[in-house]
C-alpha cells in the first residue's frame, strides 16, 4: 500500500498514468463503450463509476495547459433526445483539480472512436450512465 493513492486506482492503471507523457491521452469509457475493440492498452475498472474513476485520476493527473480543451466528451448523437446527467459532475471534478479548466471539446461519436484508437490507453469502467465517455490529455507538472 502507498499513502495518498486512491484505492480505486489499480496498480495497472497507476503504471499507465506514470508511463504517459505530455500530450498522451487516456479515455475513460462507460460500460457501453467499445473499449476492447478500440484500445491499444486496455485497463479494466469494472464495477466502478465514471465520476469515481475520474476523481481519483484527477488527483494525480495534470491536464495539458498548452491546448485550449484538454478534455473531450462524446457529443449526443443527432436525434437522440437525451441530456447527459454526468457532464456537470465531470466538469465539477475537473475544475476542483484544475481551476483554470476552460471547458470540454465536443467530439462526434465516430470522431471520438477514432481519437480513442490513438489514445495511450482506455479504461473500461462500469459506468451505466449514457454519454459518460471522456478523453483526458496529459500535461506537465
C-alpha positions as CSV (number, residue, x, y, z in Angstrom):
1,X,0.0,0.0,0.0
2,X,1.0,3.6,-0.6
3,X,-0.1,6.7,1.2
4,X,-2.5,9.2,-0.5
5,X,-3.1,7.0,-3.6
6,X,-6.8,6.5,-4.1
7,X,-7.6,2.8,-3.6
8,X,-9.9,2.7,-6.6
9,X,-6.8,3.1,-8.9
10,X,-5.4,-0.4,-9.7
11,X,-1.6,-1.0,-9.9
12,X,-2.1,-1.4,-13.7
13,X,-3.8,2.0,-14.0
14,X,-1.2,3.7,-11.9
15,X,1.5,2.3,-14.1
16,X,-0.3,3.6,-17.2
17,X,-0.7,7.1,-15.7
18,X,3.0,7.1,-14.8
19,X,4.1,5.9,-18.3
20,X,2.1,8.6,-20.1
21,X,4.0,11.6,-21.3
22,X,3.0,15.2,-22.2
23,X,0.2,15.2,-24.8
24,X,-0.7,11.5,-24.4
25,X,-4.4,10.8,-24.0
26,X,-6.4,8.4,-21.8
27,X,-10.0,7.5,-22.3
28,X,-12.4,6.7,-19.5
29,X,-15.2,4.7,-21.2
30,X,-18.6,3.9,-19.9
31,X,-20.0,0.3,-19.7
32,X,-21.4,0.6,-23.3
33,X,-18.2,1.9,-24.8
34,X,-16.3,-0.4,-27.3
35,X,-13.2,-0.3,-25.1
36,X,-11.7,-3.7,-26.0
37,X,-12.1,-3.1,-29.8
38,X,-10.6,0.4,-29.8
39,X,-7.9,0.3,-27.1
40,X,-4.2,0.0,-27.7
41,X,-3.9,-0.7,-24.0
42,X,-7.0,-1.7,-22.0
43,X,-7.4,-1.3,-18.3
44,X,-10.5,-2.9,-16.7
45,X,-12.2,-0.9,-13.9
46,X,-15.5,-2.9,-13.9
47,X,-17.8,-2.1,-11.0
48,X,-16.5,1.5,-10.7
49,X,-18.4,4.5,-11.9
50,X,-17.1,7.2,-14.2
51,X,-17.1,10.0,-11.7
52,X,-15.3,7.9,-9.1
53,X,-12.6,6.9,-11.5
54,X,-12.3,10.5,-12.9
55,X,-12.0,12.0,-9.4
56,X,-9.2,9.5,-8.5
57,X,-7.3,10.0,-11.8
58,X,-7.6,13.8,-11.5
59,X,-5.9,13.7,-8.0
60,X,-2.7,12.6,-9.8
61,X,-3.1,13.6,-13.5
62,X,-2.2,17.1,-14.7
63,X,-4.1,18.3,-17.7
64,X,-2.3,19.8,-20.7
65,X,-2.3,23.6,-20.4
66,X,-0.9,24.1,-23.9
67,X,-4.1,23.2,-25.7
68,X,-7.4,25.0,-25.4
69,X,-9.5,22.0,-24.5
70,X,-7.5,19.2,-22.7
71,X,-10.7,17.1,-22.0
72,X,-13.2,15.9,-24.6
73,X,-16.7,14.4,-24.4
74,X,-18.7,12.3,-26.9
75,X,-21.5,14.5,-28.3
76,X,-25.0,13.3,-28.1
77,X,-25.9,11.6,-31.4
78,X,-28.2,13.8,-33.5
79,X,-31.8,12.7,-33.0
80,X,-31.1,11.3,-29.5
81,X,-33.3,13.4,-27.2
82,X,-31.1,12.9,-24.2
83,X,-29.3,15.3,-21.8
84,X,-26.2,13.6,-20.3
85,X,-26.6,13.7,-16.5
86,X,-22.9,13.2,-15.7
87,X,-21.4,16.0,-17.7
88,X,-21.9,18.7,-15.0
89,X,-20.4,16.3,-12.4
90,X,-17.4,15.6,-14.7
91,X,-16.9,19.3,-15.1
92,X,-17.0,20.0,-11.3
93,X,-14.5,17.2,-10.7
94,X,-12.1,18.6,-13.3
95,X,-12.5,22.2,-12.1
96,X,-11.8,21.1,-8.5
97,X,-8.4,19.7,-9.6
98,X,-7.7,22.2,-12.4
99,X,-9.3,25.6,-11.5
100,X,-8.3,27.1,-14.9
101,X,-10.2,24.4,-16.9
102,X,-11.8,26.1,-19.9
103,X,-14.5,23.5,-20.8
104,X,-14.8,20.4,-22.9
105,X,-14.1,19.7,-26.5
106,X,-17.1,18.0,-28.0
107,X,-16.5,15.2,-30.4
108,X,-18.9,13.5,-32.7
109,X,-19.3,9.7,-31.9
110,X,-17.1,8.3,-34.7
111,X,-14.5,11.0,-34.3
112,X,-14.4,10.1,-30.6
113,X,-13.8,6.4,-31.6
114,X,-11.0,7.5,-34.0
115,X,-9.4,9.6,-31.3
116,X,-9.7,6.7,-28.8
117,X,-7.8,4.4,-31.3
118,X,-4.9,6.8,-31.0
119,X,-5.1,7.2,-27.2
120,X,-2.4,5.8,-25.0
121,X,-4.9,3.7,-23.0
122,X,-8.6,3.1,-22.4
123,X,-10.1,2.5,-19.0
124,X,-13.3,0.4,-19.2
125,X,-15.4,1.5,-16.3
126,X,-18.7,0.0,-15.1
127,X,-20.5,3.4,-15.5
128,X,-24.0,2.8,-16.7
129,X,-24.8,6.5,-17.5
130,X,-25.1,7.3,-21.2
131,X,-22.5,9.5,-22.9
132,X,-20.2,9.1,-19.9
133,X,-17.0,8.8,-22.0
134,X,-14.2,11.3,-21.6
135,X,-10.8,11.8,-23.1
136,X,-8.1,13.5,-21.0
137,X,-4.8,14.9,-22.4
138,X,-1.9,14.7,-20.0
139,X,0.1,17.9,-19.2
140,X,3.3,18.6,-17.3
141,X,4.0,19.4,-13.6
